Amino acid sequence: MEQKLNLFKELFADYTNIAILHIDNSLGLVDSALEEIRKENEGNIKYIPFVDENSAKLRATAREYEYIVLGNIFSYCEDKTNILKLMYKAIENSGNIIILEKISNDNRYELLDLLESVGFQAPNCIELFDDTYIFTAKKMHHWDNGL
């Protein structure tokens, strides 16, 4: 597992004062890796435990985070598009979203399509963990929604 978490950490670039938002539905899979990234980059992690869809409805300012990590929340949200739009706004230009979803949720293609429809670029699904997909996508300034 340590090797897989090290590979997961490679999804993050080194940014001094890195700002990460982590909304997690008790998955707990990458908590230790995120804490190492925070420590190495003297950054901050805002952790929000996911209780229901309202947990993911942010009041974040535009371009507040370099990375947003969502842990197994989309199967429990009816308005997935609105949630992703809020995340899009909260991510820095050229920032990244990382979504962890249990393979058993069977929502791989739905999430890839949603990421693209909201304006994220280069959506990708990585099979690194045994029972969890990792989705990645990037917010590119002036490529779609522009914010």
Sine and cosine of phi, psi and omega as CSV:
sin_phi,cos_phi,sin_psi,cos_psi,sin_omega,cos_omega
0.00,0.00,-0.58,0.81,0.00,-1.00
-0.85,0.53,-0.67,0.74,0.00,-1.00
-0.90,0.44,-0.64,0.77,0.02,-1.00
-0.92,0.40,-0.63,0.78,0.04,-1.00
-0.92,0.39,-0.58,0.82,0.07,-1.00
-0.90,0.43,-0.63,0.77,0.07,-1.00
-0.91,0.41,-0.64,0.77,0.06,-1.00
-0.86,0.50,-0.67,0.74,-0.01,-1.00
-0.88,0.47,-0.40,0.92,0.03,-1.00
-0.94,0.35,-0.20,0.98,0.08,-1.00
-0.95,0.31,-0.22,0.98,-0.07,-1.00
-0.96,-0.28,0.76,-0.65,0.12,-0.99
-0.99,0.11,0.39,-0.92,0.05,-1.00
-0.98,0.20,0.90,-0.44,0.10,-1.00
-0.79,-0.61,0.83,-0.56,0.13,-0.99
-0.91,0.42,0.68,-0.73,-0.05,-1.00
0.89,0.46,0.59,0.80,0.00,-1.00
-0.82,0.57,0.64,-0.77,0.03,-1.00
-0.90,-0.44,0.88,-0.48,-0.05,-1.00
-0.84,-0.54,0.71,-0.70,0.18,-0.98
-0.96,-0.27,0.76,-0.65,0.00,-1.00
-0.78,-0.63,0.94,-0.34,0.09,-1.00
-0.96,-0.28,0.87,-0.49,-0.17,-0.98
-0.76,-0.65,0.69,-0.73,0.02,-1.00
-0.98,-0.17,0.85,0.53,0.02,-1.00
0.85,0.53,0.36,0.93,0.04,-1.00
-0.95,0.32,-0.73,0.69,0.09,-1.00
0.89,0.46,0.19,0.98,-0.12,-0.99
-0.93,0.37,-0.62,0.78,-0.14,-0.99
-0.90,-0.44,0.18,0.98,-0.06,-1.00
-0.82,0.58,-0.72,0.69,-0.05,-1.00
-0.92,0.40,-0.61,0.79,0.02,-1.00
-0.91,0.40,-0.66,0.75,0.03,-1.00
-0.90,0.43,-0.63,0.78,0.02,-1.00
-0.90,0.43,-0.62,0.78,0.06,-1.00
-0.90,0.44,-0.67,0.75,0.02,-1.00
-0.89,0.46,-0.71,0.71,0.02,-1.00
-0.85,0.52,-0.72,0.69,-0.05,-1.00
-0.91,0.41,-0.72,0.70,-0.02,-1.00
-0.89,0.46,-0.50,0.87,-0.07,-1.00
-0.95,-0.31,0.20,0.98,0.01,-1.00
0.75,0.66,0.70,0.71,-0.09,-1.00
-0.96,-0.29,-0.30,-0.95,-0.02,-1.00
-0.73,-0.69,0.58,-0.81,0.14,-0.99
-0.85,-0.52,0.82,-0.58,0.17,-0.99
-0.99,-0.11,0.90,-0.44,-0.03,-1.00
-0.97,-0.24,0.80,-0.60,0.06,-1.00
-0.84,-0.54,0.90,-0.44,0.09,-1.00
-0.94,0.33,0.72,-0.69,-0.01,-1.00
-1.00,0.10,0.86,-0.52,0.05,-1.00
-0.95,-0.32,-0.73,0.68,0.06,-1.00
-0.43,-0.90,-0.07,-1.00,-0.07,-1.00
-0.83,0.55,-0.54,0.84,0.02,-1.00
-0.89,0.45,-0.41,0.91,0.03,-1.00
-0.89,0.46,-0.48,0.88,-0.06,-1.00
-0.99,-0.12,0.02,1.00,0.03,-1.00
-1.00,0.03,1.00,-0.05,-0.11,-0.99
-0.98,0.22,0.39,-0.92,0.23,-0.97
-0.89,-0.46,0.69,0.73,-0.05,-1.00
-0.97,0.22,0.46,-0.89,0.12,-0.99
-0.98,0.20,0.35,-0.94,-0.01,-1.00
-0.89,0.46,0.66,-0.75,0.09,-1.00
0.83,0.55,0.73,0.68,-0.05,-1.00
-1.00,0.03,-0.45,0.89,-0.12,-0.99
-0.82,-0.57,0.57,-0.82,0.15,-0.99
-0.99,0.16,-0.53,0.85,-0.02,-1.00
-0.69,-0.72,0.64,-0.76,0.18,-0.98
-0.84,-0.55,0.78,-0.62,0.01,-1.00
-0.89,-0.46,0.85,-0.53,0.01,-1.00
-0.92,-0.40,0.84,-0.54,-0.08,-1.00
-0.96,-0.27,0.99,-0.11,0.14,-0.99
0.85,0.53,0.78,0.63,-0.02,-1.00
-0.94,-0.33,-0.40,0.92,-0.19,-0.98
-0.93,0.36,-0.43,0.90,0.05,-1.00
-0.93,0.36,-0.24,0.97,-0.06,-1.00
-0.95,-0.32,0.15,0.99,-0.02,-1.00
-0.89,-0.46,0.76,-0.65,0.06,-1.00
-0.99,0.16,-0.64,0.77,-0.06,-1.00
-0.98,-0.18,0.93,0.37,-0.05,-1.00
-0.88,0.48,-0.61,0.79,-0.03,-1.00
-0.88,0.47,-0.72,0.70,0.00,-1.00
-0.90,0.44,-0.64,0.76,0.03,-1.00
-0.87,0.50,-0.73,0.68,0.00,-1.00
-0.91,0.41,-0.56,0.83,0.06,-1.00
-0.91,0.42,-0.65,0.76,0.06,-1.00
-0.89,0.46,-0.66,0.76,0.02,-1.00
-0.92,0.40,-0.64,0.77,0.02,-1.00
-0.84,0.54,-0.71,0.71,0.00,-1.00
-0.90,0.44,-0.61,0.79,-0.10,-1.00
-0.98,0.22,-0.25,0.97,-0.05,-1.00
-1.00,0.01,0.66,-0.75,0.13,-0.99
-0.84,0.54,0.46,-0.89,0.16,-0.99
-0.87,0.49,0.72,-0.70,-0.11,-0.99
0.94,0.35,0.28,0.96,0.10,-0.99
-0.99,0.14,0.07,-1.00,-0.12,-0.99
-0.78,-0.62,0.54,-0.84,0.17,-0.99
-0.92,-0.38,0.67,-0.74,0.05,-1.00
-0.80,-0.60,0.84,-0.54,-0.04,-1.00
-0.88,-0.47,0.80,-0.60,0.09,-1.00
-0.97,-0.24,0.81,-0.59,0.02,-1.00
-0.67,-0.74,0.68,-0.73,0.05,-1.00
-0.88,0.48,0.68,-0.73,0.02,-1.00
-0.85,0.52,-0.58,0.82,-0.02,-1.00
-0.91,0.42,-0.27,0.96,0.05,-1.00
-0.94,0.35,-0.33,0.95,0.07,-1.00
0.80,0.60,0.74,0.67,-0.01,-1.00
-0.81,-0.59,0.44,0.90,-0.06,-1.00
-0.83,0.55,-0.82,0.57,-0.10,-1.00
-0.96,0.28,-0.53,0.85,0.07,-1.00
-0.88,0.48,-0.72,0.70,-0.02,-1.00
-0.93,0.38,-0.65,0.76,0.04,-1.00
-0.87,0.49,-0.69,0.73,0.03,-1.00
-0.91,0.41,-0.67,0.75,0.01,-1.00
-0.88,0.47,-0.71,0.71,0.01,-1.00
-0.84,0.55,-0.71,0.70,-0.01,-1.00
-0.93,0.38,-0.66,0.75,-0.04,-1.00
-0.92,0.39,-0.46,0.89,0.01,-1.00
-0.99,0.17,-0.35,0.94,0.04,-1.00
0.86,-0.51,-0.03,1.00,0.08,-1.00
-0.94,0.35,0.55,-0.84,-0.03,-1.00
-0.96,-0.27,0.46,-0.89,0.08,-1.00
0.79,0.61,0.76,0.65,0.05,-1.00
-0.89,0.45,0.63,-0.78,-0.10,-1.00
-0.57,-0.82,0.50,-0.87,0.07,-1.00
-0.86,-0.51,0.81,-0.59,-0.03,-1.00
-0.91,-0.40,0.72,-0.69,0.06,-1.00
-0.97,-0.24,1.00,0.04,-0.02,-1.00
-0.97,-0.26,-0.72,0.69,-0.01,-1.00
-1.00,-0.04,0.47,-0.89,-0.11,-0.99
-0.86,0.52,-0.66,0.75,-0.09,-1.00
-0.85,-0.53,0.24,0.97,-0.07,-1.00
-0.68,-0.74,0.78,-0.63,0.14,-0.99
-0.99,0.16,0.47,-0.88,0.17,-0.99
-0.89,-0.46,0.87,-0.49,0.08,-1.00
-0.97,-0.23,0.69,-0.72,0.05,-1.00
-0.78,-0.63,0.51,-0.86,0.10,-1.00
-0.34,-0.94,0.29,-0.96,-0.10,-0.99
-0.82,-0.58,0.58,-0.81,0.14,-0.99
-0.99,-0.10,0.88,-0.47,-0.02,-1.00
-0.94,-0.35,0.83,-0.55,-0.03,-1.00
-0.85,0.53,0.77,-0.64,0.04,-1.00
0.91,0.40,0.28,0.96,0.05,-1.00
-1.00,-0.02,-0.41,0.91,-0.01,-1.00
-0.51,-0.86,-1.00,-0.01,-0.06,-1.00
-0.98,0.22,-0.28,0.96,0.14,-0.99
0.97,0.23,-0.41,0.91,-0.10,-0.99
-0.79,0.61,0.00,0.00,0.00,0.00
